[in-house]
Amino acid sequence: MDKLAELLTVKPRLFEPGEPLFWNDPHISKGMLKAHLDPTHDAASRRPEIIDNIVKHLLDSGVLTPEMKLLDLGCGPGLYAERFCRTGIHVTGIDISERSIDYAKKHAAESGLKIEYRCMDFFDMDYTGEFDAVVQIYGELCVFPDSKRDELLALTHKALKPGGVFVFDITTRTHRMKAGLKNRWYFSQGGFWYPERHLVLEQGFNYPEDSVWLDQYIVICNEGVKVYRNWFRDYSRDSVSKVLSDAGFSIKHVWNDLTGAEFSEDGDWIGIVAVKE
Ligand SMILES: C[S@@+](CC[C@H](N)C(=O)[O-])C[C@H]1O[C@@H](n2cnc3c(N)ncnc32)[C@H](O)[C@@H]1O
């Protein structure tokens, strides 16, 4: 069977990888940075007013305090890092996207903000007991299979000081079901996925017994057929509590999101503050 026919007829295995480059792809990262910085939608980062509310809530609730040492995992172009830094928090930001980190470094320098940015895979971090807080915002923990998620939790646990907090948000099945399975195609003269003429076939797959979801994008272009796979593992309060407890964290706060909205079982997101035991 040729590649396209197979892609269109076979349901991918759980977390079967697509193209190796996504966040750091030289072309895709251009559109991604533009999306992060676009204040009118929530595609790559949340809108500025929501980011402001999250930062305000984390400070007002005392979860974060000035002078803390904070690590921002997957900091993107530094939208949260800069706001944290302005409150007197000492921020280190890690991201795999060279384009986002270059932007973040330049913007911080122009704004007179002292933030340490590192362009690297967070699976390669090697901190021991250095941070009072680690944040990972906008659902990044959901994109990994359980074994990789646990590896990242172990690295995060090790990076924190005793009693340090891990602040993050994750999606629920409610969020996924509202979005619905992708199922459309379009022709483009050049766009997000590829700079020249190409065809995009979007297809969604549901793995309900594993709480896993796939948004698949098949891109047919002059280089051939490429497949991009965005995997998501969704959580409930119970399922994430077990994962955190196994990783050596206890839960301090559970909200509907990181702006501090009251938790409800049928919310779209879960915002969590977990403490290193
Ligand atoms: C959904 S975006 C969120 C960005 C930022 N937290 C925000 O909300 O504005 C996820 C970020 O994680 C980064 N990322 C993904 N995988 C990564 C990895 N393995 N190591 C470091 N950064 C990664 C991406 O480049 C991207 O900037």
The ligand as an SDF file (V2000), in Angstrom:
LIG
                    3D

 27 29  0  0  0  0  0  0  0  0999 V2000
    1.3150   25.2390   23.5740 C   0  0  0  0  0  0  0  0  0  0  0  0
    2.8530   26.0770   23.5160 S   0  0  0  0  0  0  0  0  0  0  0  0
    2.7460   27.0290   24.9930 C   0  0  0  0  0  0  0  0  0  0  0  0
    3.7880   28.1130   25.1190 C   0  0  0  0  0  0  0  0  0  0  0  0
    3.7020   28.9610   26.3920 C   0  0  0  0  0  0  0  0  0  0  0  0
    3.7120   28.1460   27.5980 N   0  0  0  0  0  0  0  0  0  0  0  0
    2.4670   29.8130   26.3430 C   0  0  0  0  0  0  0  0  0  0  0  0
    1.4190   29.3800   26.8780 O   0  0  0  0  0  0  0  0  0  0  0  0
    2.5420   30.9140   25.7870 O   0  0  0  0  0  0  0  0  0  0  0  0
    4.0160   24.7730   23.9540 C   0  0  0  0  0  0  0  0  0  0  0  0
    5.4680   25.2290   23.9710 C   0  0  0  0  0  0  0  0  0  0  0  0
    6.2760   24.1140   24.3750 O   0  0  0  0  0  0  0  0  0  0  0  0
    7.4410   24.0760   23.5640 C   0  0  0  0  0  0  0  0  0  0  0  0
    7.9270   22.6950   23.5610 N   0  0  0  0  0  0  0  0  0  0  0  0
    7.2980   21.6160   23.0340 C   0  0  0  0  0  0  0  0  0  0  0  0
    8.0290   20.4890   23.2540 N   0  0  0  0  0  0  0  0  0  0  0  0
    9.1500   20.8850   23.9250 C   0  0  0  0  0  0  0  0  0  0  0  0
   10.2900   20.2020   24.4260 C   0  0  0  0  0  0  0  0  0  0  0  0
   10.4080   18.8790   24.2890 N   0  0  0  0  0  0  0  0  0  0  0  0
   11.2360   20.9100   25.0660 N   0  0  0  0  0  0  0  0  0  0  0  0
   11.1210   22.2580   25.2230 C   0  0  0  0  0  0  0  0  0  0  0  0
   10.0600   22.9690   24.7510 N   0  0  0  0  0  0  0  0  0  0  0  0
    9.0750   22.2940   24.1140 C   0  0  0  0  0  0  0  0  0  0  0  0
    6.9890   24.5800   22.2020 C   0  0  0  0  0  0  0  0  0  0  0  0
    8.0300   25.0600   21.4100 O   0  0  0  0  0  0  0  0  0  0  0  0
    5.9940   25.6730   22.6160 C   0  0  0  0  0  0  0  0  0  0  0  0
    6.6250   26.9130   22.7460 O   0  0  0  0  0  0  0  0  0  0  0  0
  1  2  1  0
  2  3  1  0
  2 10  1  0
  3  4  1  0
  4  5  1  0
  5  6  1  0
  5  7  1  0
  7  8  2  0
  7  9  1  0
 10 11  1  0
 11 12  1  0
 11 26  1  0
 12 13  1  0
 13 14  1  0
 13 24  1  0
 14 15  1  0
 14 23  1  0
 15 16  2  0
 16 17  1  0
 17 18  1  0
 17 23  2  0
 18 19  1  0
 18 20  2  0
 20 21  1  0
 21 22  2  0
 22 23  1  0
 24 25  1  0
 24 26  1  0
 26 27  1  0
M  CHG  2   2   1   9  -1
M  END
$$$$
